[in-house]
């Protein structure tokens, strides 16, 4: 397996859930930002940062979830 990853599937799954939570928060923040009437004068750099950060965390979350699934399947085969 890859060096640096947790060895237990449930630990990896918890990391994936945490990353999903960060993405959900970023999406909520972006939706709130875009629905505000004063969004035209707001900080658009922060919006861009949230969009890029949310996308990055989404990709990390997907990779981590795939890793957790692979570890779970390997654990089930060993039993």
Backbone bond lengths (Angstrom), bond angles and torsions (degrees), N, CA, C in turn:
res aa  C-N    CA-C-N  psi(-1)  N-CA   C-N-CA  omega(-1)  CA-C   N-CA-C  phi
1 X - - - 1.441 - - 1.529 109.79 -
2 X 1.319 115.40 171.81 1.456 120.94 -176.11 1.521 111.45 -76.30
3 X 1.292 115.32 137.11 1.461 121.00 178.90 1.533 109.44 -70.76
4 X 1.311 116.19 138.20 1.450 121.16 179.15 1.514 114.39 98.50
5 X 1.323 118.96 -16.64 1.455 121.60 178.39 1.521 109.25 -84.77
6 X 1.331 117.62 149.46 1.469 118.89 173.15 1.527 110.21 -61.90
7 X 1.313 115.90 149.21 1.469 119.75 -176.18 1.523 112.84 -87.85
8 X 1.330 117.44 -17.75 1.461 120.49 -179.82 1.522 109.65 -100.11
9 X 1.337 115.73 139.43 1.456 120.25 -176.51 1.524 111.71 -65.93
10 X 1.317 117.15 -35.79 1.467 118.97 -176.26 1.528 111.59 -71.73
11 X 1.323 117.63 -30.97 1.464 120.31 175.07 1.526 109.95 -66.27
12 X 1.309 116.40 -42.94 1.459 120.93 177.93 1.516 110.60 -65.34
13 X 1.331 117.56 -37.86 1.461 120.89 177.68 1.528 111.08 -64.98
14 X 1.322 117.64 -37.60 1.469 120.43 176.97 1.530 111.38 -64.06
15 X 1.317 116.48 -38.03 1.471 120.22 176.80 1.525 109.48 -64.74
16 X 1.335 117.32 -41.30 1.462 120.95 178.97 1.529 111.09 -63.54
17 X 1.324 117.55 -39.97 1.463 121.15 178.54 1.526 110.42 -66.40
18 X 1.311 116.98 -39.60 1.465 120.65 177.63 1.527 110.71 -63.13
19 X 1.308 117.01 -43.68 1.468 120.41 177.69 1.526 110.74 -63.56
20 X 1.327 117.35 -38.66 1.468 120.19 176.88 1.522 110.62 -63.25
21 X 1.324 116.95 -37.90 1.458 120.59 177.41 1.524 112.03 -62.99
22 X 1.312 116.74 -39.30 1.470 120.98 177.76 1.526 110.09 -64.50
23 X 1.323 116.48 -41.36 1.468 120.67 179.44 1.524 110.36 -64.96
24 X 1.328 117.27 -43.07 1.465 120.72 178.98 1.520 110.09 -61.28
25 X 1.321 117.50 -42.46 1.462 120.66 178.06 1.528 111.14 -62.57
26 X 1.330 117.19 -43.06 1.464 119.84 179.18 1.523 111.36 -63.40
27 X 1.331 117.33 -40.89 1.467 120.60 178.47 1.527 109.98 -64.86
28 X 1.329 116.94 -41.43 1.466 120.70 177.32 1.524 110.62 -61.38
29 X 1.324 117.04 -43.84 1.460 121.47 -179.47 1.522 110.68 -63.88
30 X 1.327 117.01 -42.71 1.461 121.53 179.88 1.528 110.41 -64.11
31 X 1.339 117.19 -43.98 1.470 120.30 178.76 1.521 110.98 -63.02
32 X 1.320 116.97 -41.20 1.461 120.93 177.71 1.525 110.48 -64.16
33 X 1.312 117.15 -41.76 1.458 122.31 179.90 1.527 111.00 -62.13
34 X 1.327 116.30 -44.44 1.457 120.14 -176.16 1.518 113.34 -73.76
35 X 1.323 117.96 -22.27 1.457 120.36 179.67 1.521 113.09 -90.39
36 X 1.319 118.42 -7.85 1.461 120.96 178.04 1.522 110.03 -72.56
37 X 1.325 117.60 139.72 1.463 119.19 179.15 1.530 113.33 -67.91
38 X 1.316 117.81 -28.01 1.462 119.86 -179.58 1.530 112.30 -91.12
39 X 1.325 117.89 21.35 1.467 121.40 -179.57 1.526 111.87 -65.74
40 X 1.325 117.36 -23.48 1.463 119.84 -179.24 1.528 111.47 -65.64
41 X 1.325 117.14 -30.84 1.460 119.61 -179.48 1.524 112.42 -103.46
42 X 1.305 117.66 9.89 1.462 121.43 -176.25 1.527 111.30 -84.35
43 X 1.312 114.74 179.24 1.458 121.90 -177.41 1.528 110.31 -81.00
44 X 1.309 116.97 101.10 1.458 121.56 -178.78 1.526 111.93 -74.77
45 X 1.316 117.58 -20.64 1.467 119.79 176.21 1.520 110.64 -68.00
46 X 1.326 116.24 -36.73 1.462 119.08 177.07 1.526 110.51 -66.25
47 X 1.334 116.51 -38.33 1.468 120.17 176.19 1.523 110.71 -61.51
48 X 1.327 116.46 -45.66 1.470 120.08 179.40 1.529 110.63 -62.12
49 X 1.323 116.29 -40.01 1.462 119.93 178.27 1.517 112.37 -63.95
50 X 1.340 116.25 -41.72 1.468 119.66 178.16 1.529 110.97 -64.90
51 X 1.329 116.53 -39.33 1.469 119.65 179.52 1.528 111.19 -64.82
52 X 1.327 116.18 -47.22 1.462 119.35 -179.94 1.525 111.60 -67.67
53 X 1.328 116.36 -41.82 1.457 119.99 178.85 1.514 112.08 -65.00
54 X 1.333 116.55 -42.27 1.465 119.92 178.00 1.517 112.34 -62.79
55 X 1.332 115.54 -39.60 1.472 119.40 177.53 1.524 110.80 -64.87
56 X 1.322 116.58 -43.21 1.465 121.15 179.44 1.534 110.55 -62.08
57 X 1.332 116.98 -47.15 1.460 120.11 179.51 1.529 111.51 -65.70
58 X 1.330 117.59 -31.85 1.468 120.10 176.91 1.531 110.48 -64.98
59 X 1.325 116.81 -44.43 1.463 119.67 177.62 1.534 111.34 -63.38
60 X 1.320 116.97 -42.05 1.464 120.26 176.85 1.529 111.23 -62.91
61 X 1.322 116.28 -40.05 1.464 120.60 178.84 1.512 112.37 -63.33
62 X 1.318 116.64 -41.50 1.471 120.30 178.44 1.527 110.43 -64.76
63 X 1.318 117.27 -45.11 1.470 120.71 178.83 1.525 111.10 -62.57
64 X 1.322 116.81 -39.72 1.456 120.56 179.90 1.524 111.03 -69.22
65 X 1.322 117.22 -39.18 1.467 120.56 177.52 1.533 110.71 -64.88
66 X 1.312 117.03 -39.21 1.466 119.93 176.43 1.521 111.07 -64.03
67 X 1.317 115.54 -39.24 1.469 120.11 178.33 1.531 110.58 -65.07
68 X 1.331 116.94 -41.95 1.466 120.66 178.46 1.523 110.66 -62.94
69 X 1.320 116.75 -40.18 1.466 120.57 178.18 1.522 111.04 -64.54
70 X 1.320 117.04 -42.95 1.469 120.59 178.59 1.525 110.97 -63.89
71 X 1.334 117.34 -40.97 1.462 120.04 177.84 1.528 111.25 -65.77
72 X 1.319 116.91 -38.55 1.468 120.67 179.60 1.526 110.39 -64.57
73 X 1.306 116.26 -42.88 1.485 120.01 179.72 1.532 110.16 -65.94
74 X 1.340 116.72 -40.35 1.466 119.44 178.16 1.510 111.26 -64.77
75 X 1.321 117.01 -37.85 1.465 121.26 178.11 1.525 110.58 -66.06
76 X 1.325 116.72 -40.58 1.461 120.45 -179.53 1.538 111.20 -67.16
77 X 1.326 117.41 -33.97 1.470 120.38 179.61 1.523 111.67 -71.22
78 X 1.336 117.29 -30.56 1.455 121.21 -179.23 1.530 111.98 -70.66
79 X 1.284 116.66 -26.33 1.477 120.27 -177.23 1.459 112.09 -80.01
